[in-house]
């Protein structure tokens, strides 16, 4: 690995060509990853990709005129001072805010490289080209920073808002709702069966905690291992697993905590009220984010919850 100050003008141009090629391919990946969900922002990155390709062409022409046909392979990792880039462009689906920040960071680094290289260059034509590219990279940096919702056309912004909502539902709401439903409904039977069988608040609490935590771990792993999200657009599998597992545990703990009340009958009454509140919340989420009609959502959730609840009561009394 060499220090930047040790590079010759020939090596600086070779490195610049390598940097432009890498940035061009990164922006191509940004375009490919965003075009289905964020067409407006994707078009900006496609335009930046074409400009990076033009930069590389100009650098190659000057290099060939000065140093001949052979261009040595010098990469950013071969020179000290460059920041290690996190390959966010390999993640699917791409997060729009993450891509904007990454693009801005790329342009800042590249601009500084050209400014410092131009200051060291002795050849007038090399210095001129590097100065020009530094200014053009500054415009890229500004475009990346200005690529915010308020600067998009209204129709583009509306489309991207819809896409953002769709991704939010796929990556957050769906796994969270699945966990909340499973935790709230599936743990009803063991909790209330234990409560009715023992008529002891503490015993019911222990059973409820065990059922909630066990269900959370199980659902978390099941969700994480269901698919990697690359084709479905459902996001990182372990993120979904954590969300699903946490909501499953929360759904079970909700009607378990009332059994910390020593008075069994009071605890049982509070737990039933909590169950009704949980089922109401699930119904609202299904209606709000899953576009399920209110009556249909209430019927599905209420019927499932009632059947599991009665199962627990009947087993507990037997």
Long-range contacts (C-beta under 8 A, 24 or more apart in sequence): 1-77, 1-78, 1-79, 1-80, 2-78, 2-79, 2-80, 3-79, 3-80, 3-81, 4-79, 4-80, 4-81, 4-116, 5-120, 7-74, 7-79, 9-66, 9-120, 9-121, 9-122, 9-123, 9-126, 10-63, 10-66, 10-67, 10-72, 11-72, 11-74, 12-117, 12-120, 12-121, 12-126, 12-130, 13-59, 13-62, 13-63, 13-66, 13-67, 13-126, 14-63, 14-71, 14-72, 14-73, 14-74, 15-74, 15-75, 15-76, 15-78, 15-79, 15-113, 16-59, 16-113, 16-114, 16-117, 16-130, 16-133, 17-56, 17-59, 17-60, 17-63, 17-71, 18-73, 18-74, 18-75, 18-76, 19-76, 19-110, 19-113, 20-52, 20-53, 20-55, 20-56, 20-59, 21-56, 22-75, 22-76, 23-52, 23-106, 23-110, 24-49, 24-52, 24-53, 24-56, 26-89, 26-106, 27-52, 27-103, 29-89, 29-90, 30-89, 30-94, 30-99, 30-103, 33-89, 33-91, 33-92, 33-93, 33-94, 33-99, 34-94, 34-96, 34-99, 37-93, 37-160, 37-163, 37-164, 37-166, 37-167, 37-233, 38-96, 38-159, 38-160, 38-163, 39-156, 39-159, 39-160, 40-152, 40-153, 40-156, 40-157, 40-159, 40-160, 41-96, 41-99, 41-100, 41-147, 41-152, 41-160, 44-143, 44-147, 45-99, 45-103, 48-103, 48-140, 48-143, 48-144, 51-136, 51-140, 55-133, 55-136, 58-129, 58-133, 59-129, 59-133, 62-125, 62-126, 62-129, 66-123, 66-125, 66-126, 82-109, 83-109, 91-236, 92-229, 92-230, 92-233, 93-167, 93-171, 93-229, 93-233, 93-235, 96-160, 96-164, 100-144, 100-145, 100-147, 100-148, 103-140, 103-144, 103-147, 104-141, 104-144, 104-145, 106-144, 107-137, 107-138, 107-140, 107-141, 107-144, 108-141, 110-137, 110-140, 111-137, 111-138, 111-141, 167-233, 167-235, 169-289, 169-290, 170-232, 170-233, 170-234, 170-235, 171-229, 171-234, 171-235, 171-239, 171-240, 172-243, 173-285, 173-289, 173-290, 174-234, 174-290, 175-223, 175-234, 175-240, 175-241, 175-243, 175-244, 175-247, 176-243, 176-244, 176-247, 177-247, 177-282, 177-285, 177-286, 177-289, 177-290, 178-219, 178-223, 178-244, 178-247, 179-216, 179-219, 179-220, 179-223, 179-243, 179-244, 179-245, 179-246, 179-247, 179-248, 179-249, 179-250, 179-251, 180-247, 180-248, 180-250, 180-251, 180-278, 180-281, 180-282, 180-285, 181-251, 181-282, 181-301, 182-215, 182-219, 182-248, 182-251, 183-212, 183-215, 183-216, 183-219, 183-247, 183-248, 183-249, 183-250, 183-251, 183-252, 183-253, 183-254, 184-251, 184-252, 184-254, 184-255, 184-275, 184-278, 184-279, 184-282, 184-305, 185-251, 185-301, 185-304, 185-305, 185-308, 186-211, 186-215, 186-252, 186-308, 187-211, 187-212, 187-215, 187-251, 187-252, 187-255, 187-256, 188-255, 188-275, 188-305, 188-308, 188-309, 188-311, 188-312, 189-308, 189-309, 189-311, 189-312, 189-315, 190-312, 191-252, 191-255, 191-256, 191-259, 191-271, 191-312, 192-271, 192-309, 192-312, 192-313, 192-316, 193-311, 193-312, 193-313, 193-315, 193-316, 194-316, 195-259, 195-264, 195-267, 195-268, 195-271, 195-316, 196-312, 196-313, 196-316, 196-317, 197-315, 197-316, 197-317, 199-264, 200-264, 201-259, 201-260, 201-261, 201-262, 201-263, 201-264, 201-267, 202-259, 204-256, 204-259, 204-267, 205-256, 205-257, 205-259, 205-260, 208-252, 208-253, 208-255, 208-256, 208-259, 209-253, 209-256, 211-252, 211-256, 212-248, 212-249, 212-251, 212-252, 212-253, 212-256, 213-249, 213-252, 215-248, 215-249, 215-252, 216-245, 216-246, 216-248, 216-249, 216-252, 217-245, 218-248, 219-244, 219-245, 219-248, 220-244, 220-245, 220-246, 220-248, 221-245, 251-278, 254-278, 275-305, 275-309, 279-305
